[in-house]
Amino acid sequence: MHVRKQDSNPFMTLLNTRQLQEMDVQHHLHPFTDTKILKENGSRIITKAEGVYLWDSDGNKIIDGMAGLWCVNIGYGRKELVDVAQEQMNELPYYNNFFQTTHPPAIELSKVLADISPPQFNHVFFTNSGSEANDTVVRMARYYWALQGKPDKTVIISRENAYHGSTMAGSSLGGMKFMHEQGGIISDIEHIDQPYWFKNGGVLSPDEFGVKAAQALETKIKALGEDRVAAFIGEPIQGAGGVIIPPDTYWPEIQRICEKYGILLIADEVICGFGRLGKWFGSDYY
């Protein structure tokens, strides 16, 4: 299949799949990709989408089971979104929120997000990605405790095989060791086992295992010293780590432990939130 390019392209106006693949290999660094295999086989080139379907440059129709990268949760081809985006781009395409400045879309979206969130969450800090959000929450948690007169509470506890982004702090929070090998991790990040009953439950029932898995957090807090631990972070349902649904007893026990030791509990809703699991947020189930 040939892919029509804009006439302003200085190189060519018509490219076939192989030409695009060659150009891709020459200039594009892909995340989570074996470059040797990419050079041998070429990349799959997606050219259009509609609803839950994608089409590649060879005309193959594909169900998009990943929803982009977990983010196209209302499907492709939503003309109403295109229309309002175009209207906003014409009126005010961008302005920052620094230095006591804002704009109507940021104000209105903040209000909408506060309305759909639990009552205690009534302020919004905007970032460009989940990775940046988790970078920011590390700083927020540590700064919160510094303002409380407890600057030594800096440790963030996460879980093995968790995914919290691919920036330096995000990959440190995540529990994927192959990512830690790519530059190490930032200081004061610790990990406990994930609540994977199917793999690790043994003779325990799901409810028994959920409590036991959560109690690994208490063990870790005691080992580190509660005066050092700032927060625990977790995806309500682990996504990239295997779509692991924790036992029903897991999160209530985690919350009990956090409250007992005065530790912040952070729910990473990047792939669980905004209706993806049937409620506004994945943590609503627990």
Secondary structure as GFF3:
##gff-version 3
##sequence-region A 1 286
A	DSSP	beta_strand	2	4	.	.	.	ID=ss1
A	DSSP	beta_strand	14	16	.	.	.	ID=ss2
A	DSSP	alpha_helix	17	27	.	.	.	ID=ss3
A	DSSP	alpha_helix	35	41	.	.	.	ID=ss4
A	DSSP	beta_strand	46	50	.	.	.	ID=ss5
A	DSSP	beta_strand	53	56	.	.	.	ID=ss6
A	DSSP	beta_strand	61	63	.	.	.	ID=ss7
A	DSSP	alpha_helix	67	70	.	.	.	ID=ss8
A	DSSP	alpha_helix	79	91	.	.	.	ID=ss9
A	DSSP	alpha_helix	104	116	.	.	.	ID=ss10
A	DSSP	alpha_helix	130	147	.	.	.	ID=ss11
A	DSSP	beta_strand	155	159	.	.	.	ID=ss12
A	DSSP	alpha_helix	168	173	.	.	.	ID=ss13
A	DSSP	alpha_helix	177	180	.	.	.	ID=ss14
A	DSSP	beta_strand	189	192	.	.	.	ID=ss15
A	DSSP	alpha_helix	197	200	.	.	.	ID=ss16
A	DSSP	alpha_helix	206	224	.	.	.	ID=ss17
A	DSSP	beta_strand	229	234	.	.	.	ID=ss18
A	DSSP	alpha_helix	250	261	.	.	.	ID=ss19
A	DSSP	beta_strand	264	267	.	.	.	ID=ss20
A	DSSP	three_ten_helix	282	285	.	.	.	ID=ss21
###
